[in-house]
Amino acid sequence: MKSDHILKACLGIYIVIFFTYLFGPLLIMSIASFNSTEFPSITPWECFTLMWFNEGKTTFDGLYYAGLLSDKYLHEGIKNSLIIGIGVVSLAVPIGMAAAIVLTQLNSRLRTFFYTLSISPVLFPGVVIGISTVVLWDRIGTAFYPDRNSLLFSGVFLTILGQTCFISTYSFLIFVARLQRFDHAQEEAALDLGARPTQVFRKILIPFLLPAIGTSIVICFLASFENYNTTVFTILADKTLTTEIASKVRLGINPSLGSLALTIITITLIAAIVYEALKRKEDRKRSEEQKKLLSETFSQARVKQDKKKEFKLPKFIFVLILLAIGASFLGSHIYKNDLYGSECVDRLATEKKKNFEKLFENRPRLTEE
């Protein structure tokens, strides 16, 4: 028994360390986005503010740090990333679905070769795919389309082509996994009953592939949105969110990146919670329909009645309680010491300016000989 307790304790400590390592940087970055310091940090804490979500900050020496809503370069990168993501989804999902359907129609010898050929793009480095896309499209343009001001030679279009080369492989693997559970006897029965191949595809195969289509859309969009290795070569003079963030990091980490990270984390959590709630609602509805069907089919004497389940407090509630306690202590500390609002920011800026002027006045001067 003692060894089991020690093993469980070690496992618990490992899980805590693992999740701290995994989510610790995200938590620190999220908290730092509310600190008024020019460099994202928790200590020293200056003032609680929302300036990094809004207009940004101008320091006492005239330097301007743009906020999330006032950074036009970041807005342009987000817009291009969304356009590229939609374009990649529009190409990668049909390509992956078509390749998966073709794979199911081949014999065993060609199937292995076709499968290897289909997944090969994901094995190449993104740098190679990006450079190859630019070079190939440049040669095609030189030979057939000398006008380089066209949309076909923009960085956004080249990035869509470059990302589609390997992201379509993700879509292909998702559809292959789904089609392995498909009963082809349904297609044969529909064809025997007089249905056309297009009707079989539209009314039998597409409804069966709907879960894979939804999963493929989400994965392809996220893979495109966060891609950097291929995008940095194909985007040319344009910019995406990842390339813009990389350029900002080279010049120093801007606190607005913390506000952007917190916004993305919040949107992701809300989407995940909504999806899980809808899924559980659908499962609960399906379970109720099955119970109703059983009660109508069999007599109540033969149907085993479900016992009333006891209410159990979910374990994640304790985590939320700890977070709430920590947030309350931090909030009370900020409120008691007046470390919030624009007045706090102005007061600290004035103190920094006085300290800087005092330091400059006390600096020894070179005497002329």
Order of alpha helices (4+ residues) and beta strands (2+ residues): alpha-beta-beta-alpha-alpha-alpha-alpha-alpha-alpha-alpha-alpha-alpha-alpha-alpha-alpha
